[in-house]
């Protein structure tokens, strides 16, 4: 055999020796790739399930809350809530009873599911105490005591609670650490409604006071969560009370929905491209000039 034949034979054997060990590595790579593909598929399925659960939770929240527009007697009440994380920690409920229209806007501490999971509890507690008393300050005290019993796990919450006589326009209310409501009278006078007490869940023996006002034809009342007031613009400035008051004075007074969308539009324009930093809720209550 020639020298070249010997060298070519050795080269061929070495090539085989190099290739043979690569087969297990190739098979291992394919197995690892298949394992990763399976994990990705499982993650995608889990994400789809979680997304579906969040949608269902948001739908439950919507059903617990009041309709976006309610008309009763001489009044119309419009409301809207925007969530920063799928499910809001804000809620607005309304119940018409023999003792009047009870309505409540609450902002539960925290965001997303961590706050939203407490909504059902607070709504049920409110309805229980509303069935036992018509006095807002007594209802608030009862809800506060119930929440304080769960102080180790329950979050703090602010709440504005009102009891409205839809025919006389008499409103009795109580605010638990909630941003003061604004009442713009038809003559241009602006009132801040802040009677009440501390945040719910803070002090089990807290005292709450009742506020009283009379709403007349053309009067408009606005209640919001602090997400509206704390909306930021590109210069890190908050929307704040002053802007809210100014726009309430200048907002078209044709309907509760008209005022609602006007205020929300101003807040959105103010924030521009900035994302919302907290759940935002707005409620507008208007005494119509004539009953329709």
N, C-alpha and C positions, 0 to 999 in steps of 0.2 A: 504494500500500500504506500502511496506517495505521502510525502510530508503534508502536502496541502489537504489530502484526504483525511489524515489523522486530525489535523487542526479543525477542519470543518465538522468532523464527528464530535469532537470535544465541545465545540461551540454549540452544536445542536443539543447535546445533553445538558449543558449549563442553562441553555434557554428553557428547556423543559423544567429543570429544577427551579428556575426563577418563577415560571408561570404556575407551577403546581401550588405553591403556598398562597398565591393570590386568589385562588378559587374560594377558600374558606372566608377570606376577607371580603370578597365580593358578595358571597352569600350572606355574611353577617351584615353588610351594609344594606342589602335589600330587606333583610328582616327588620333592621332598625328603622328603615324608611317606612315599612309597612306599619310598624308599631306607632311611629309618629303620626302617620296618616289616620290611624284608628283613634289616637288621642285627640287629634284636631276635630275629627267627626263627632266624637263624644262631647267636646267642648262646644261645638256649634249647636248640637242638640240641646245641651244644658242652657246655652245662651238663649235659644229659641223658647225653651220652657220658661226661663226667667222673664224674658220679654213679654210672653203671654200672660204670666202671673202679674206683672206690673200693669199691663193694660186692664186686666180684670180688677185689680185693686183700684185703679183710677176710676173705673166704671162704678164700683161700689161707692167710692167717695162722692161721685156725681149724684148717685141715687139717694145718698144720705142727706145731701145738701138741698136747699130750697131751689125751686125752678128759677131760671134766670130772670123771669118777670112775673110778678104776682100783683093782681089788682084786687082790692078789697075795700068796700065802702068808698070813701073819698080819696083813697090812697093807692099809689102804685109803688112797688119796690123792685128795683133792678139790682142784680148782683153779678159779680164775675170774680173768678179766682184763677191765678196762673201759678203753676208749680215750677220750682227751680230744679227739682229732681223727680220726675215722673208722677209721684203722689205727693200732694201738698200737705203741710202740717196746719194749714188754715182751713177753717170751714165756716159756712154760714147756713143756719137752719131757721126755719119759720114754721110756726104752728098756730092755726086759728082755733081758739077755744071760746068757751062761754065768757071767759074773763078778759077777752081781748086777743090781739095778735102778739104772740111771744116770738121774738126774734133774737138771735145771738150770733155775733161774729167773734171767733176765737183764733188765736195764734198760739199753737203749741210749740214749746221750745224744741229746737233741732230742725232737721230737714229730712226729706225723703221718707222712706219706710219707718225709720226710727221715730219720727214724729207722727206720721200718718197712722201707725198702728194704734195710737191712743185715741183717735177720733171717735171710733165706735163707743169706747168707754165713756168719753165725755158727753157725747150726744145722748146716750142712754141715761147717764146720771142727771143731765139737765132735764130730760123729759120726765124722769121720776119726780124730781123736786118741783117741777112746774105743775105737775098734777096734784101736788100737795099744798101749794101756796101760790098766790097771785102777786106777792110782794117781791120785787126784784132783789132787794137786799137780803131777804130770807133765803131765796133760791140760791143766791151767790154764796152765802155762808154755808149752806148745806153741801153744795158742790165742792167748796174749798175744804171742808172737813173730810169729805170722802177722798179727795185727792191727797190730802196730807197723810191719810192712813197708809198710803202707798208711797210715802216720801222716798223710800230707799230705791225705788225703781221708776216712779212716775216723774215726768218732766214738769217744769213750771209752765204755766200757760196764762196768757192774758185773755180777757173776755169782756165784751160789751153786750149787756143784756137789756132788752127793752120790752115793755108791755104797752102796746098802743091800742087805744080805743079808736077804731076806724071811722066812727061817726062823729064823735065830739072833737077828735084831734088831741086828746090828752095822752101824753106819753110819760110813763114812769120808767126810769132806767137805773142801771148800776154798772159801773165800770171797774173791772179788776185789773189794774195795771195796764189797761189798753190805751192806745193813743186817743186823746179826746175826740169825740165826734164834733162835727161842725154843723150848726143849724143856721142857714141863711134865710131870714125872713123876707117876705115880699117887699117890705119897705127898705131893704138894704142892710138892716141890722144883722150883725153876725155874732152868734153865741158859741162858746166852747163848752161842751158837755163832758165834765170830768168827775162828777160825784161818784164815789164808790169806795175803793180800798186797794190793797196791795195785790200783787200777782197771786193767782191761784196756786196752791201747793207750797206756799212759803211759810205761812204762820197758821197753825190750826185754830188759834183763838182770835184771828183777825176779825175786826168789825168792818161792816160795809154800810154805806149810806145810800139812801135813795135820792135820786134827782127827779125833778118834775118840770116839764115844759108843756106849752100848748102850741100845737101846730095849726096854722091857719091857711086858708086857700093861697096857693102860690109859694108857700114855704118849701124849702128843700133842705134835707138833712143828708149829710155824707159821713160814712164810717169807713175807715180803712185799717189795714194792718200796717205794721211798720215797714214792710217791704216796699210800699209805695213811697213813704217818706224818706227811706234810706237808699232809694235808687240813685246811682252815681252817673255823672256825665264823664266825658273824656278828661276833664281836669280834676277828677276825684271829688267834685262838689256834690253834696246831697240835694235831692229835690226839696225836701223840707216842708215845714208848715206854711211858711210865708208864700211860697209859690202855689201851694195847694189852695190857700185862702184866696189868693189873687185870681186863680183860674175859676174857682167856684163862683166868684162874683161876676166873672165875665162869660161863664158858660151859658149856652142857649138854654132857656128855661121852658122848652116846649114839652119835654117828657123826662121821666126818670132815666130811661134808656139813653136819651140824647145827652143828658149830663154825664152819665156813666161813661159813654164812649168818648165824649169830649175830654174828660179828665184822663182817661187811659191813653188817649192819643197824645196828650201833652206830655205825660210821663214817658211814653215811648220815644217821642221826639227828643226829650231832654237827655235820655240815656243814649240815644243814637245807636252806635255799634256796640256799646257795652252790654254784655250779657247781664240778666237779672241776677242779683246776689242773694235774694231771699224770696220766699213765696209772697205773692202779692194778691191782696183781696180788696175789693171795693164794693160798697153798698150805697145806693142812692135811694132815698125815700122821699117822695114828693106828694104834697097835698094838692090834688087837682082842684081847679077853680070850680068845676061843675062835675057832678057824678055822671058817668056814662055807663 
